[in-house]
Protein backbone atom coordinates (compact mmCIF):
# COMPACT_ATOMS: atom_id res chain seq x y z
CA UNK A 1 0.00 0.00 0.00
CA UNK A 2 2.85 2.40 0.59
CA UNK A 3 5.04 4.12 -1.99
CA UNK A 4 8.78 4.53 -2.25
CA UNK A 5 8.27 8.12 -1.05
CA UNK A 6 6.71 6.86 2.17
CA UNK A 7 9.43 4.25 2.56
CA UNK A 8 12.11 6.92 2.15
CA UNK A 9 10.40 9.36 4.54
CA UNK A 10 12.74 10.05 7.43
CA UNK A 11 11.04 10.39 10.81
CA UNK A 12 12.10 10.76 14.38
CA UNK A 13 10.17 9.63 17.46
CA UNK A 14 8.93 13.20 18.02
CA UNK A 15 6.98 13.19 14.75
CA UNK A 16 9.31 15.35 12.66
CA UNK A 17 9.30 13.91 9.14
CA UNK A 18 11.50 14.84 6.19
CA UNK A 19 10.89 13.85 2.56
CA UNK A 20 14.38 13.76 1.00
CA UNK A 21 13.00 13.72 -2.55
CA UNK A 22 11.20 17.06 -2.17
CA UNK A 23 12.83 18.67 0.85
CA UNK A 24 9.40 19.03 2.47
CA UNK A 25 9.05 18.58 6.20
CA UNK A 26 5.99 17.49 8.14
CA UNK A 27 4.91 17.23 11.75
CA UNK A 28 3.07 14.05 12.62
CA UNK A 29 1.37 13.30 15.93
CA UNK A 30 2.36 10.13 17.86
CA UNK A 31 -0.53 8.09 16.44
CA UNK A 32 0.44 9.18 12.93
CA UNK A 33 4.03 8.09 13.56
CA UNK A 34 2.72 4.68 14.55
CA UNK A 35 0.40 4.45 11.53
CA UNK A 36 3.24 5.33 9.16
CA UNK A 37 5.35 2.63 10.78
CA UNK A 38 2.55 0.12 10.28
CA UNK A 39 2.19 1.20 6.64
CA UNK A 40 5.90 0.61 6.16
CA UNK A 41 5.37 -2.90 7.59
CA UNK A 42 2.81 -3.48 4.82
CA UNK A 43 -0.44 -3.24 6.78
CA UNK A 44 -3.61 -2.66 4.79
CA UNK A 45 -6.48 -0.45 5.96
CA UNK A 46 -8.32 -3.30 7.69
CA UNK A 47 -5.20 -4.20 9.68
CA UNK A 48 -4.53 -0.54 10.50
CA UNK A 49 -8.07 -0.18 11.84
CA UNK A 50 -7.68 -3.36 13.90
CA UNK A 51 -4.41 -2.15 15.38
CA UNK A 52 -5.82 1.28 16.20
CA UNK A 53 -8.80 -0.21 18.04
CA UNK A 54 -6.54 -2.64 19.92
CA UNK A 55 -3.92 -0.03 20.85
CA UNK A 56 -6.18 2.93 21.66
CA UNK A 57 -9.52 3.35 23.37
CA UNK A 58 -11.48 3.90 20.17
CA UNK A 59 -14.27 2.03 18.39
CA UNK A 60 -13.83 0.70 14.85
CA UNK A 61 -16.00 3.32 13.06
CA UNK A 62 -14.10 6.18 14.72
CA UNK A 63 -10.73 4.54 14.01
CA UNK A 64 -11.68 3.99 10.38
CA UNK A 65 -12.92 7.57 9.92
CA UNK A 66 -9.78 9.05 11.47
CA UNK A 67 -7.57 6.66 9.51
CA UNK A 68 -9.23 7.66 6.23
CA UNK A 69 -8.61 11.32 7.04
CA UNK A 70 -4.94 10.63 7.82
CA UNK A 71 -4.43 8.52 4.70
CA UNK A 72 -6.08 11.29 2.69
CA UNK A 73 -3.54 13.77 4.08
CA UNK A 74 -0.71 11.42 3.09
CA UNK A 75 -2.20 11.16 -0.40
CA UNK A 76 -2.59 14.93 -0.78
CA UNK A 77 1.08 15.30 0.15
CA UNK A 78 2.12 12.71 -2.44
CA UNK A 79 3.28 10.14 0.12
CA UNK A 80 0.60 7.57 -0.80
CA UNK A 81 -0.99 6.93 -4.20
CA UNK A 82 -4.48 8.24 -4.80
CA UNK A 83 -7.19 5.62 -4.33
CA UNK A 84 -9.08 4.60 -7.40
CA UNK A 85 -12.65 5.84 -7.22
CA UNK A 86 -15.25 3.14 -7.67
CA UNK A 87 -17.68 3.94 -10.45
CA UNK A 88 -21.20 2.68 -9.90
C-alpha positions as CSV (number, residue, x, y, z in Angstrom):
1,X,0.0,0.0,0.0
2,X,2.8,2.4,0.6
3,X,5.0,4.1,-2.0
4,X,8.8,4.5,-2.2
5,X,8.3,8.1,-1.0
6,X,6.7,6.9,2.2
7,X,9.4,4.2,2.6
8,X,12.1,6.9,2.2
9,X,10.4,9.4,4.5
10,X,12.7,10.1,7.4
11,X,11.0,10.4,10.8
12,X,12.1,10.8,14.4
13,X,10.2,9.6,17.5
14,X,8.9,13.2,18.0
15,X,7.0,13.2,14.8
16,X,9.3,15.3,12.7
17,X,9.3,13.9,9.1
18,X,11.5,14.8,6.2
19,X,10.9,13.9,2.6
20,X,14.4,13.8,1.0
21,X,13.0,13.7,-2.6
22,X,11.2,17.1,-2.2
23,X,12.8,18.7,0.9
24,X,9.4,19.0,2.5
25,X,9.0,18.6,6.2
26,X,6.0,17.5,8.1
27,X,4.9,17.2,11.8
28,X,3.1,14.1,12.6
29,X,1.4,13.3,15.9
30,X,2.4,10.1,17.9
31,X,-0.5,8.1,16.4
32,X,0.4,9.2,12.9
33,X,4.0,8.1,13.6
34,X,2.7,4.7,14.6
35,X,0.4,4.4,11.5
36,X,3.2,5.3,9.2
37,X,5.4,2.6,10.8
38,X,2.5,0.1,10.3
39,X,2.2,1.2,6.6
40,X,5.9,0.6,6.2
41,X,5.4,-2.9,7.6
42,X,2.8,-3.5,4.8
43,X,-0.4,-3.2,6.8
44,X,-3.6,-2.7,4.8
45,X,-6.5,-0.5,6.0
46,X,-8.3,-3.3,7.7
47,X,-5.2,-4.2,9.7
48,X,-4.5,-0.5,10.5
49,X,-8.1,-0.2,11.8
50,X,-7.7,-3.4,13.9
51,X,-4.4,-2.2,15.4
52,X,-5.8,1.3,16.2
53,X,-8.8,-0.2,18.0
54,X,-6.5,-2.6,19.9
55,X,-3.9,0.0,20.8
56,X,-6.2,2.9,21.7
57,X,-9.5,3.3,23.4
58,X,-11.5,3.9,20.2
59,X,-14.3,2.0,18.4
60,X,-13.8,0.7,14.8
61,X,-16.0,3.3,13.1
62,X,-14.1,6.2,14.7
63,X,-10.7,4.5,14.0
64,X,-11.7,4.0,10.4
65,X,-12.9,7.6,9.9
66,X,-9.8,9.0,11.5
67,X,-7.6,6.7,9.5
68,X,-9.2,7.7,6.2
69,X,-8.6,11.3,7.0
70,X,-4.9,10.6,7.8
71,X,-4.4,8.5,4.7
72,X,-6.1,11.3,2.7
73,X,-3.5,13.8,4.1
74,X,-0.7,11.4,3.1
75,X,-2.2,11.2,-0.4
76,X,-2.6,14.9,-0.8
77,X,1.1,15.3,0.1
78,X,2.1,12.7,-2.4
79,X,3.3,10.1,0.1
80,X,0.6,7.6,-0.8
81,X,-1.0,6.9,-4.2
82,X,-4.5,8.2,-4.8
83,X,-7.2,5.6,-4.3
84,X,-9.1,4.6,-7.4
85,X,-12.6,5.8,-7.2
86,X,-15.3,3.1,-7.7
87,X,-17.7,3.9,-10.5
88,X,-21.2,2.7,-9.9
